[in-house]
């Protein structure tokens, strides 16, 4: 989906389909963000542990 369609021209079922598609995309991206946040936290933890060993 490149551009938002003209919502006034969509049928009720087409709007429902669009909502389901967008909801699915949102859920997928939320999972990806959570995974990336976990990776960042892990990397920060490793960096902090490595830094504390270099005293």
PDBQT receptor file of N, H, CA, C and O in Angstrom, charges set to zero:
ATOM      1  N   UNK A   1       0.862  -1.180   0.000  1.00  0.00    +0.000 N 
ATOM      2  CA  UNK A   1       0.000   0.000   0.000  1.00  0.00    +0.000 C 
ATOM      3  C   UNK A   1       0.900   1.232   0.000  1.00  0.00    +0.000 C 
ATOM      4  O   UNK A   1       1.637   1.476   0.955  1.00  0.00    +0.000 OA
ATOM      5  N   UNK A   2       0.830   1.993  -1.071  1.00  0.00    +0.000 N 
ATOM      6  H   UNK A   2       0.232   1.795  -1.846  1.00  0.00    +0.000 HD
ATOM      7  CA  UNK A   2       1.659   3.185  -1.204  1.00  0.00    +0.000 C 
ATOM      8  C   UNK A   2       0.965   4.429  -0.655  1.00  0.00    +0.000 C 
ATOM      9  O   UNK A   2       1.569   5.224   0.065  1.00  0.00    +0.000 OA
ATOM     10  N   UNK A   3      -0.289   4.582  -0.998  1.00  0.00    +0.000 N 
ATOM     11  H   UNK A   3      -0.780   3.937  -1.583  1.00  0.00    +0.000 HD
ATOM     12  CA  UNK A   3      -1.040   5.760  -0.571  1.00  0.00    +0.000 C 
ATOM     13  C   UNK A   3      -2.349   5.322   0.068  1.00  0.00    +0.000 C 
ATOM     14  O   UNK A   3      -2.885   4.258  -0.243  1.00  0.00    +0.000 OA
ATOM     15  N   UNK A   4      -2.840   6.138   0.941  1.00  0.00    +0.000 N 
ATOM     16  H   UNK A   4      -2.405   7.002   1.194  1.00  0.00    +0.000 HD
ATOM     17  CA  UNK A   4      -4.136   5.873   1.552  1.00  0.00    +0.000 C 
ATOM     18  C   UNK A   4      -5.219   6.036   0.501  1.00  0.00    +0.000 C 
ATOM     19  O   UNK A   4      -5.294   7.078  -0.150  1.00  0.00    +0.000 OA
ATOM     20  N   UNK A   5      -6.065   5.018   0.323  1.00  0.00    +0.000 N 
ATOM     21  H   UNK A   5      -6.004   4.172   0.851  1.00  0.00    +0.000 HD
ATOM     22  CA  UNK A   5      -7.137   5.161  -0.667  1.00  0.00    +0.000 C 
ATOM     23  C   UNK A   5      -8.167   6.184  -0.198  1.00  0.00    +0.000 C 
ATOM     24  O   UNK A   5      -8.240   6.513   0.986  1.00  0.00    +0.000 OA
ATOM     25  N   UNK A   6      -8.938   6.668  -1.119  1.00  0.00    +0.000 N 
ATOM     26  H   UNK A   6      -8.879   6.401  -2.081  1.00  0.00    +0.000 HD
ATOM     27  CA  UNK A   6     -10.024   7.596  -0.787  1.00  0.00    +0.000 C 
ATOM     28  C   UNK A   6     -11.072   6.807  -0.007  1.00  0.00    +0.000 C 
ATOM     29  O   UNK A   6     -11.814   6.010  -0.580  1.00  0.00    +0.000 OA
ATOM     30  N   UNK A   7     -11.125   7.029   1.274  1.00  0.00    +0.000 N 
ATOM     31  H   UNK A   7     -10.522   7.677   1.740  1.00  0.00    +0.000 HD
ATOM     32  CA  UNK A   7     -12.003   6.246   2.140  1.00  0.00    +0.000 C 
ATOM     33  C   UNK A   7     -13.480   6.431   1.816  1.00  0.00    +0.000 C 
ATOM     34  O   UNK A   7     -14.288   5.536   2.062  1.00  0.00    +0.000 OA
ATOM     35  N   UNK A   8     -13.828   7.570   1.274  1.00  0.00    +0.000 N 
ATOM     36  H   UNK A   8     -13.171   8.297   1.075  1.00  0.00    +0.000 HD
ATOM     37  CA  UNK A   8     -15.230   7.816   0.932  1.00  0.00    +0.000 C 
ATOM     38  C   UNK A   8     -15.700   6.941  -0.231  1.00  0.00    +0.000 C 
ATOM     39  O   UNK A   8     -16.900   6.767  -0.445  1.00  0.00    +0.000 OA
ATOM     40  N   UNK A   9     -14.737   6.394  -0.978  1.00  0.00    +0.000 N 
ATOM     41  H   UNK A   9     -13.763   6.535  -0.804  1.00  0.00    +0.000 HD
ATOM     42  CA  UNK A   9     -15.083   5.547  -2.116  1.00  0.00    +0.000 C 
ATOM     43  C   UNK A   9     -15.048   4.062  -1.785  1.00  0.00    +0.000 C 
ATOM     44  O   UNK A   9     -15.409   3.236  -2.623  1.00  0.00    +0.000 OA
ATOM     45  N   UNK A  10     -14.622   3.713  -0.590  1.00  0.00    +0.000 N 
ATOM     46  H   UNK A  10     -14.329   4.384   0.091  1.00  0.00    +0.000 HD
ATOM     47  CA  UNK A  10     -14.545   2.306  -0.202  1.00  0.00    +0.000 C 
ATOM     48  C   UNK A  10     -15.863   1.834   0.387  1.00  0.00    +0.000 C 
ATOM     49  O   UNK A  10     -16.559   2.579   1.077  1.00  0.00    +0.000 OA
ATOM     50  N   UNK A  11     -16.188   0.587   0.103  1.00  0.00    +0.000 N 
ATOM     51  H   UNK A  11     -15.622  -0.018  -0.458  1.00  0.00    +0.000 HD
ATOM     52  CA  UNK A  11     -17.376  -0.013   0.712  1.00  0.00    +0.000 C 
ATOM     53  C   UNK A  11     -17.059  -0.362   2.166  1.00  0.00    +0.000 C 
ATOM     54  O   UNK A  11     -15.907  -0.321   2.598  1.00  0.00    +0.000 OA
ATOM     55  N   UNK A  12     -18.094  -0.699   2.892  1.00  0.00    +0.000 N 
ATOM     56  H   UNK A  12     -19.030  -0.732   2.541  1.00  0.00    +0.000 HD
ATOM     57  CA  UNK A  12     -17.913  -1.080   4.299  1.00  0.00    +0.000 C 
ATOM     58  C   UNK A  12     -16.979  -2.285   4.399  1.00  0.00    +0.000 C 
ATOM     59  O   UNK A  12     -16.093  -2.310   5.254  1.00  0.00    +0.000 OA
ATOM     60  N   UNK A  13     -17.167  -3.272   3.544  1.00  0.00    +0.000 N 
ATOM     61  H   UNK A  13     -17.886  -3.251   2.850  1.00  0.00    +0.000 HD
ATOM     62  CA  UNK A  13     -16.318  -4.468   3.589  1.00  0.00    +0.000 C 
ATOM     63  C   UNK A  13     -14.877  -4.157   3.177  1.00  0.00    +0.000 C 
ATOM     64  O   UNK A  13     -13.942  -4.755   3.709  1.00  0.00    +0.000 OA
ATOM     65  N   UNK A  14     -14.690  -3.234   2.242  1.00  0.00    +0.000 N 
ATOM     66  H   UNK A  14     -15.450  -2.748   1.810  1.00  0.00    +0.000 HD
ATOM     67  CA  UNK A  14     -13.335  -2.832   1.855  1.00  0.00    +0.000 C 
ATOM     68  C   UNK A  14     -12.642  -2.110   3.006  1.00  0.00    +0.000 C 
ATOM     69  O   UNK A  14     -11.443  -2.285   3.222  1.00  0.00    +0.000 OA
ATOM     70  N   UNK A  15     -13.396  -1.302   3.739  1.00  0.00    +0.000 N 
ATOM     71  H   UNK A  15     -14.370  -1.160   3.563  1.00  0.00    +0.000 HD
ATOM     72  CA  UNK A  15     -12.819  -0.630   4.910  1.00  0.00    +0.000 C 
ATOM     73  C   UNK A  15     -12.450  -1.648   5.978  1.00  0.00    +0.000 C 
ATOM     74  O   UNK A  15     -11.401  -1.538   6.613  1.00  0.00    +0.000 OA
ATOM     75  N   UNK A  16     -13.321  -2.646   6.174  1.00  0.00    +0.000 N 
ATOM     76  H   UNK A  16     -14.173  -2.735   5.658  1.00  0.00    +0.000 HD
ATOM     77  CA  UNK A  16     -13.011  -3.709   7.133  1.00  0.00    +0.000 C 
ATOM     78  C   UNK A  16     -11.725  -4.431   6.741  1.00  0.00    +0.000 C 
ATOM     79  O   UNK A  16     -10.879  -4.712   7.590  1.00  0.00    +0.000 OA
ATOM     80  N   UNK A  17     -11.586  -4.729   5.456  1.00  0.00    +0.000 N 
ATOM     81  H   UNK A  17     -12.274  -4.501   4.767  1.00  0.00    +0.000 HD
ATOM     82  CA  UNK A  17     -10.392  -5.399   4.956  1.00  0.00    +0.000 C 
ATOM     83  C   UNK A  17      -9.150  -4.539   5.186  1.00  0.00    +0.000 C 
ATOM     84  O   UNK A  17      -8.104  -5.050   5.588  1.00  0.00    +0.000 OA
ATOM     85  N   UNK A  18      -9.263  -3.255   4.933  1.00  0.00    +0.000 N 
ATOM     86  H   UNK A  18     -10.112  -2.841   4.606  1.00  0.00    +0.000 HD
ATOM     87  CA  UNK A  18      -8.144  -2.333   5.144  1.00  0.00    +0.000 C 
ATOM     88  C   UNK A  18      -7.756  -2.284   6.622  1.00  0.00    +0.000 C 
ATOM     89  O   UNK A  18      -6.571  -2.298   6.955  1.00  0.00    +0.000 OA
ATOM     90  N   UNK A  19      -8.740  -2.230   7.495  1.00  0.00    +0.000 N 
ATOM     91  H   UNK A  19      -9.702  -2.219   7.224  1.00  0.00    +0.000 HD
ATOM     92  CA  UNK A  19      -8.473  -2.208   8.932  1.00  0.00    +0.000 C 
ATOM     93  C   UNK A  19      -7.758  -3.481   9.355  1.00  0.00    +0.000 C 
ATOM     94  O   UNK A  19      -6.798  -3.431  10.125  1.00  0.00    +0.000 OA
ATOM     95  N   UNK A  20      -8.222  -4.621   8.856  1.00  0.00    +0.000 N 
ATOM     96  H   UNK A  20      -9.002  -4.662   8.232  1.00  0.00    +0.000 HD
ATOM     97  CA  UNK A  20      -7.571  -5.895   9.210  1.00  0.00    +0.000 C 
ATOM     98  C   UNK A  20      -6.127  -5.930   8.708  1.00  0.00    +0.000 C 
ATOM     99  O   UNK A  20      -5.231  -6.390   9.415  1.00  0.00    +0.000 OA
ATOM    100  N   UNK A  21      -5.907  -5.447   7.494  1.00  0.00    +0.000 N 
ATOM    101  H   UNK A  21      -6.636  -5.073   6.919  1.00  0.00    +0.000 HD
ATOM    102  CA  UNK A  21      -4.554  -5.403   6.942  1.00  0.00    +0.000 C 
ATOM    103  C   UNK A  21      -3.651  -4.511   7.790  1.00  0.00    +0.000 C 
ATOM    104  O   UNK A  21      -2.537  -4.900   8.142  1.00  0.00    +0.000 OA
ATOM    105  N   UNK A  22      -4.131  -3.325   8.111  1.00  0.00    +0.000 N 
ATOM    106  H   UNK A  22      -5.035  -3.008   7.825  1.00  0.00    +0.000 HD
ATOM    107  CA  UNK A  22      -3.339  -2.389   8.911  1.00  0.00    +0.000 C 
ATOM    108  C   UNK A  22      -3.088  -2.933  10.316  1.00  0.00    +0.000 C 
ATOM    109  O   UNK A  22      -2.005  -2.745  10.869  1.00  0.00    +0.000 OA
ATOM    110  N   UNK A  23      -4.075  -3.599  10.889  1.00  0.00    +0.000 N 
ATOM    111  H   UNK A  23      -4.955  -3.752  10.439  1.00  0.00    +0.000 HD
ATOM    112  CA  UNK A  23      -3.921  -4.197  12.226  1.00  0.00    +0.000 C 
ATOM    113  C   UNK A  23      -2.843  -5.281  12.181  1.00  0.00    +0.000 C 
ATOM    114  O   UNK A  23      -2.000  -5.363  13.075  1.00  0.00    +0.000 OA
ATOM    115  N   UNK A  24      -2.875  -6.101  11.150  1.00  0.00    +0.000 N 
ATOM    116  H   UNK A  24      -3.560  -6.035  10.424  1.00  0.00    +0.000 HD
ATOM    117  CA  UNK A  24      -1.880  -7.150  10.993  1.00  0.00    +0.000 C 
ATOM    118  C   UNK A  24      -0.478  -6.558  10.853  1.00  0.00    +0.000 C 
ATOM    119  O   UNK A  24       0.474  -7.044  11.464  1.00  0.00    +0.000 OA
ATOM    120  N   UNK A  25      -0.364  -5.527  10.058  1.00  0.00    +0.000 N 
ATOM    121  H   UNK A  25      -1.137  -5.132   9.561  1.00  0.00    +0.000 HD
ATOM    122  CA  UNK A  25       0.927  -4.860   9.877  1.00  0.00    +0.000 C 
ATOM    123  C   UNK A  25       1.415  -4.261  11.192  1.00  0.00    +0.000 C 
ATOM    124  O   UNK A  25       2.600  -4.342  11.515  1.00  0.00    +0.000 OA
ATOM    125  N   UNK A  26       0.510  -3.668  11.940  1.00  0.00    +0.000 N 
ATOM    126  H   UNK A  26      -0.453  -3.602  11.678  1.00  0.00    +0.000 HD
ATOM    127  CA  UNK A  26       0.867  -3.067  13.225  1.00  0.00    +0.000 C 
ATOM    128  C   UNK A  26       1.365  -4.125  14.204  1.00  0.00    +0.000 C 
ATOM    129  O   UNK A  26       2.354  -3.912  14.906  1.00  0.00    +0.000 OA
ATOM    130  N   UNK A  27       0.679  -5.260  14.250  1.00  0.00    +0.000 N 
ATOM    131  H   UNK A  27      -0.124  -5.433  13.680  1.00  0.00    +0.000 HD
ATOM    132  CA  UNK A  27       1.096  -6.333  15.146  1.00  0.00    +0.000 C 
ATOM    133  C   UNK A  27       2.478  -6.855  14.766  1.00  0.00    +0.000 C 
ATOM    134  O   UNK A  27       3.322  -7.084  15.633  1.00  0.00    +0.000 OA
ATOM    135  N   UNK A  28       2.702  -7.040  13.479  1.00  0.00    +0.000 N 
ATOM    136  H   UNK A  28       2.017  -6.854  12.775  1.00  0.00    +0.000 HD
ATOM    137  CA  UNK A  28       3.988  -7.525  12.995  1.00  0.00    +0.000 C 
ATOM    138  C   UNK A  28       5.107  -6.545  13.336  1.00  0.00    +0.000 C 
ATOM    139  O   UNK A  28       6.167  -6.949  13.814  1.00  0.00    +0.000 OA
ATOM    140  N   UNK A  29       4.873  -5.275  13.093  1.00  0.00    +0.000 N 
ATOM    141  H   UNK A  29       4.012  -4.947  12.705  1.00  0.00    +0.000 HD
ATOM    142  CA  UNK A  29       5.899  -4.270  13.373  1.00  0.00    +0.000 C 
ATOM    143  C   UNK A  29       6.135  -4.111  14.871  1.00  0.00    +0.000 C 
ATOM    144  O   UNK A  29       7.257  -3.838  15.298  1.00  0.00    +0.000 OA
ATOM    145  N   UNK A  30       5.092  -4.278  15.661  1.00  0.00    +0.000 N 
ATOM    146  H   UNK A  30       4.181  -4.499  15.314  1.00  0.00    +0.000 HD
ATOM    147  CA  UNK A  30       5.259  -4.208  17.117  1.00  0.00    +0.000 C 
ATOM    148  C   UNK A  30       6.159  -5.336  17.606  1.00  0.00    +0.000 C 
ATOM    149  O   UNK A  30       6.996  -5.129  18.484  1.00  0.00    +0.000 OA
ATOM    150  N   UNK A  31       5.987  -6.535  17.035  1.00  0.00    +0.000 N 
ATOM    151  H   UNK A  31       5.307  -6.703  16.321  1.00  0.00    +0.000 HD
ATOM    152  CA  UNK A  31       6.850  -7.666  17.402  1.00  0.00    +0.000 C 
ATOM    153  C   UNK A  31       8.289  -7.397  16.978  1.00  0.00    +0.000 C 
ATOM    154  O   UNK A  31       9.224  -7.690  17.723  1.00  0.00    +0.000 OA
ATOM    155  N   UNK A  32       8.467  -6.840  15.784  1.00  0.00    +0.000 N 
ATOM    156  H   UNK A  32       7.708  -6.601  15.179  1.00  0.00    +0.000 HD
ATOM    157  CA  UNK A  32       9.814  -6.526  15.307  1.00  0.00    +0.000 C 
ATOM    158  C   UNK A  32      10.476  -5.490  16.206  1.00  0.00    +0.000 C 
ATOM    159  O   UNK A  32      11.660  -5.614  16.521  1.00  0.00    +0.000 OA
ATOM    160  N   UNK A  33       9.741  -4.488  16.617  1.00  0.00    +0.000 N 
ATOM    161  H   UNK A  33       8.780  -4.387  16.361  1.00  0.00    +0.000 HD
ATOM    162  CA  UNK A  33      10.281  -3.446  17.498  1.00  0.00    +0.000 C 
ATOM    163  C   UNK A  33      10.684  -4.053  18.837  1.00  0.00    +0.000 C 
ATOM    164  O   UNK A  33      11.751  -3.742  19.366  1.00  0.00    +0.000 OA
ATOM    165  N   UNK A  34       9.833  -4.920  19.388  1.00  0.00    +0.000 N 
ATOM    166  H   UNK A  34       8.966  -5.172  18.959  1.00  0.00    +0.000 HD
ATOM    167  CA  UNK A  34      10.150  -5.562  20.669  1.00  0.00    +0.000 C 
ATOM    168  C   UNK A  34      11.423  -6.395  20.546  1.00  0.00    +0.000 C 
ATOM    169  O   UNK A  34      12.261  -6.381  21.448  1.00  0.00    +0.000 OA
ATOM    170  N   UNK A  35      11.573  -7.118  19.438  1.00  0.00    +0.000 N 
ATOM    171  H   UNK A  35      10.893  -7.129  18.705  1.00  0.00    +0.000 HD
ATOM    172  CA  UNK A  35      12.773  -7.925  19.231  1.00  0.00    +0.000 C 
ATOM    173  C   UNK A  35      14.010  -7.042  19.118  1.00  0.00    +0.000 C 
ATOM    174  O   UNK A  35      15.057  -7.366  19.679  1.00  0.00    +0.000 OA
ATOM    175  N   UNK A  36      13.899  -5.943  18.404  1.00  0.00    +0.000 N 
ATOM    176  H   UNK A  36      13.049  -5.679  17.948  1.00  0.00    +0.000 HD
ATOM    177  CA  UNK A  36      15.036  -5.028  18.272  1.00  0.00    +0.000 C 
ATOM    178  C   UNK A  36      15.387  -4.377  19.606  1.00  0.00    +0.000 C 
ATOM    179  O   UNK A  36      16.563  -4.193  19.920  1.00  0.00    +0.000 OA
ATOM    180  N   UNK A  37      14.371  -4.030  20.387  1.00  0.00    +0.000 N 
ATOM    181  H   UNK A  37      13.415  -4.180  20.131  1.00  0.00    +0.000 HD
ATOM    182  CA  UNK A  37      14.627  -3.450  21.707  1.00  0.00    +0.000 C 
ATOM    183  C   UNK A  37      15.346  -4.455  22.598  1.00  0.00    +0.000 C 
ATOM    184  O   UNK A  37      16.236  -4.085  23.365  1.00  0.00    +0.000 OA
ATOM    185  N   UNK A  38      14.962  -5.726  22.498  1.00  0.00    +0.000 N 
ATOM    186  H   UNK A  38      14.239  -6.026  21.875  1.00  0.00    +0.000 HD
ATOM    187  CA  UNK A  38      15.632  -6.759  23.284  1.00  0.00    +0.000 C 
ATOM    188  C   UNK A  38      17.088  -6.902  22.849  1.00  0.00    +0.000 C 
ATOM    189  O   UNK A  38      17.971  -7.079  23.688  1.00  0.00    +0.000 OA
ATOM    190  N   UNK A  39      17.342  -6.826  21.552  1.00  0.00    +0.000 N 
ATOM    191  H   UNK A  39      16.625  -6.682  20.870  1.00  0.00    +0.000 HD
ATOM    192  CA  UNK A  39      18.717  -6.905  21.051  1.00  0.00    +0.000 C 
ATOM    193  C   UNK A  39      19.541  -5.727  21.540  1.00  0.00    +0.000 C 
ATOM    194  O   UNK A  39      20.695  -5.901  21.932  1.00  0.00    +0.000 OA
ATOM    195  N   UNK A  40      18.974  -4.542  21.525  1.00  0.00    +0.000 N 
ATOM    196  H   UNK A  40      18.037  -4.401  21.207  1.00  0.00    +0.000 HD
ATOM    197  CA  UNK A  40      19.685  -3.359  22.004  1.00  0.00    +0.000 C 
ATOM    198  C   UNK A  40      20.003  -3.505  23.490  1.00  0.00    +0.000 C 
ATOM    199  O   UNK A  40      21.119  -3.216  23.922  1.00  0.00    +0.000 OA
ATOM    200  N   UNK A  41      19.027  -3.952  24.263  1.00  0.00    +0.000 N 
ATOM    201  H   UNK A  41      18.121  -4.188  23.912  1.00  0.00    +0.000 HD
ATOM    202  CA  UNK A  41      19.252  -4.137  25.700  1.00  0.00    +0.000 C 
ATOM    203  C   UNK A  41      20.354  -5.158  25.937  1.00  0.00    +0.000 C 
ATOM    204  O   UNK A  41      21.193  -4.972  26.819  1.00  0.00    +0.000 OA
ATOM    205  N   UNK A  42      20.359  -6.244  25.153  1.00  0.00    +0.000 N 
ATOM    206  H   UNK A  42      19.678  -6.395  24.437  1.00  0.00    +0.000 HD
ATOM    207  CA  UNK A  42      21.394  -7.267  25.291  1.00  0.00    +0.000 C 
ATOM    208  C   UNK A  42      22.764  -6.689  24.944  1.00  0.00    +0.000 C 
ATOM    209  O   UNK A  42      23.737  -6.928  25.660  1.00  0.00    +0.000 OA
ATOM    210  N   UNK A  43      22.845  -5.941  23.867  1.00  0.00    +0.000 N 
ATOM    211  H   UNK A  43      22.055  -5.747  23.285  1.00  0.00    +0.000 HD
ATOM    212  CA  UNK A  43      24.124  -5.336  23.475  1.00  0.00    +0.000 C 
ATOM    213  C   UNK A  43      24.615  -4.337  24.520  1.00  0.00    +0.000 C 
ATOM    214  O   UNK A  43      25.808  -4.278  24.821  1.00  0.00    +0.000 OA
ATOM    215  N   UNK A  44      23.685  -3.552  25.070  1.00  0.00    +0.000 N 
ATOM    216  H   UNK A  44      22.716  -3.600  24.825  1.00  0.00    +0.000 HD
ATOM    217  CA  UNK A  44      24.074  -2.599  26.108  1.00  0.00    +0.000 C 
ATOM    218  C   UNK A  44      24.578  -3.332  27.349  1.00  0.00    +0.000 C 
ATOM    219  O   UNK A  44      25.552  -2.911  27.973  1.00  0.00    +0.000 OA
ATOM    220  N   UNK A  45      23.920  -4.416  27.697  1.00  0.00    +0.000 N 
ATOM    221  H   UNK A  45      23.129  -4.758  27.189  1.00  0.00    +0.000 HD
ATOM    222  CA  UNK A  45      24.338  -5.205  28.852  1.00  0.00    +0.000 C 
ATOM    223  C   UNK A  45      25.728  -5.784  28.639  1.00  0.00    +0.000 C 
ATOM    224  O   UNK A  45      26.567  -5.750  29.539  1.00  0.00    +0.000 OA
ATOM    225  N   UNK A  46      25.968  -6.311  27.453  1.00  0.00    +0.000 N 
ATOM    226  H   UNK A  46      25.286  -6.338  26.722  1.00  0.00    +0.000 HD
ATOM    227  CA  UNK A  46      27.287  -6.873  27.142  1.00  0.00    +0.000 C 
ATOM    228  C   UNK A  46      28.358  -5.797  27.182  1.00  0.00    +0.000 C 
ATOM    229  O   UNK A  46      29.456  -6.016  27.694  1.00  0.00    +0.000 OA
ATOM    230  N   UNK A  47      28.025  -4.622  26.633  1.00  0.00    +0.000 N 
ATOM    231  H   UNK A  47      27.133  -4.444  26.218  1.00  0.00    +0.000 HD
ATOM    232  CA  UNK A  47      28.994  -3.524  26.616  1.00  0.00    +0.000 C 
ATOM    233  C   UNK A  47      29.311  -3.086  28.044  1.00  0.00    +0.000 C 
ATOM    234  O   UNK A  47      30.467  -2.815  28.369  1.00  0.00    +0.000 OA
ATOM    235  N   UNK A  48      28.289  -3.016  28.893  1.00  0.00    +0.000 N 
ATOM    236  H   UNK A  48      27.350  -3.236  28.628  1.00  0.00    +0.000 HD
ATOM    237  CA  UNK A  48      28.499  -2.600  30.276  1.00  0.00    +0.000 C 
ATOM    238  C   UNK A  48      29.336  -3.624  31.036  1.00  0.00    +0.000 C 
ATOM    239  O   UNK A  48      30.188  -3.251  31.843  1.00  0.00    +0.000 OA
ATOM    240  N   UNK A  49      29.099  -4.905  30.786  1.00  0.00    +0.000 N 
ATOM    241  H   UNK A  49      28.407  -5.207  30.131  1.00  0.00    +0.000 HD
ATOM    242  CA  UNK A  49      29.897  -5.951  31.438  1.00  0.00    +0.000 C 
ATOM    243  C   UNK A  49      31.334  -5.894  30.970  1.00  0.00    +0.000 C 
ATOM    244  O   UNK A  49      32.255  -6.016  31.777  1.00  0.00    +0.000 OA
ATOM    245  N   UNK A  50      31.538  -5.711  29.673  1.00  0.00    +0.000 N 
ATOM    246  H   UNK A  50      30.789  -5.613  29.018  1.00  0.00    +0.000 HD
ATOM    247  CA  UNK A  50      32.885  -5.641  29.123  1.00  0.00    +0.000 C 
ATOM    248  C   UNK A  50      33.601  -4.409  29.676  1.00  0.00    +0.000 C 
ATOM    249  O   UNK A  50      34.783  -4.478  30.013  1.00  0.00    +0.000 OA
ATOM    250  N   UNK A  51      32.900  -3.300  29.768  1.00  0.00    +0.000 N 
ATOM    251  H   UNK A  51      31.940  -3.244  29.494  1.00  0.00    +0.000 HD
ATOM    252  CA  UNK A  51      33.508  -2.079  30.287  1.00  0.00    +0.000 C 
ATOM    253  C   UNK A  51      33.895  -2.203  31.758  1.00  0.00    +0.000 C 
ATOM    254  O   UNK A  51      34.892  -1.623  32.189  1.00  0.00    +0.000 OA
ATOM    255  N   UNK A  52      33.118  -2.953  32.525  1.00  0.00    +0.000 N 
ATOM    256  H   UNK A  52      32.308  -3.425  32.175  1.00  0.00    +0.000 HD
ATOM    257  CA  UNK A  52      33.418  -3.089  33.951  1.00  0.00    +0.000 C 
ATOM    258  C   UNK A  52      34.617  -4.005  34.177  1.00  0.00    +0.000 C 
ATOM    259  O   UNK A  52      35.234  -3.949  35.241  1.00  0.00    +0.000 OA
ATOM    260  N   UNK A  53      34.962  -4.845  33.202  1.00  0.00    +0.000 N 
ATOM    261  H   UNK A  53      34.460  -4.890  32.338  1.00  0.00    +0.000 HD
ATOM    262  CA  UNK A  53      36.110  -5.733  33.327  1.00  0.00    +0.000 C 
ATOM    263  C   UNK A  53      37.419  -5.025  32.990  1.00  0.00    +0.000 C 
ATOM    264  O   UNK A  53      38.499  -5.527  33.300  1.00  0.00    +0.000 OA
ATOM    265  N   UNK A  54      37.321  -3.867  32.358  1.00  0.00    +0.000 N 
ATOM    266  H   UNK A  54      36.444  -3.459  32.106  1.00  0.00    +0.000 HD
ATOM    267  CA  UNK A  54      38.537  -3.154  31.908  1.00  0.00    +0.000 C 
ATOM    268  C   UNK A  54      39.006  -2.113  32.927  1.00  0.00    +0.000 C 
ATOM    269  O   UNK A  54      39.452  -1.032  32.543  1.00  0.00    +0.000 OA
ATOM    270  N   UNK A  55      38.914  -2.418  34.174  1.00  0.00    +0.000 N 
ATOM    271  H   UNK A  55      38.552  -3.297  34.486  1.00  0.00    +0.000 HD
ATOM    272  CA  UNK A  55      39.310  -1.452  35.211  1.00  0.00    +0.000 C 
ATOM    273  C   UNK A  55      40.781  -1.370  35.388  1.00  0.00    +0.000 C 
ATOM    274  O   UNK A  55      41.261  -0.603  36.222  1.00  0.00    +0.000 OA
TER     275      UNK A  55
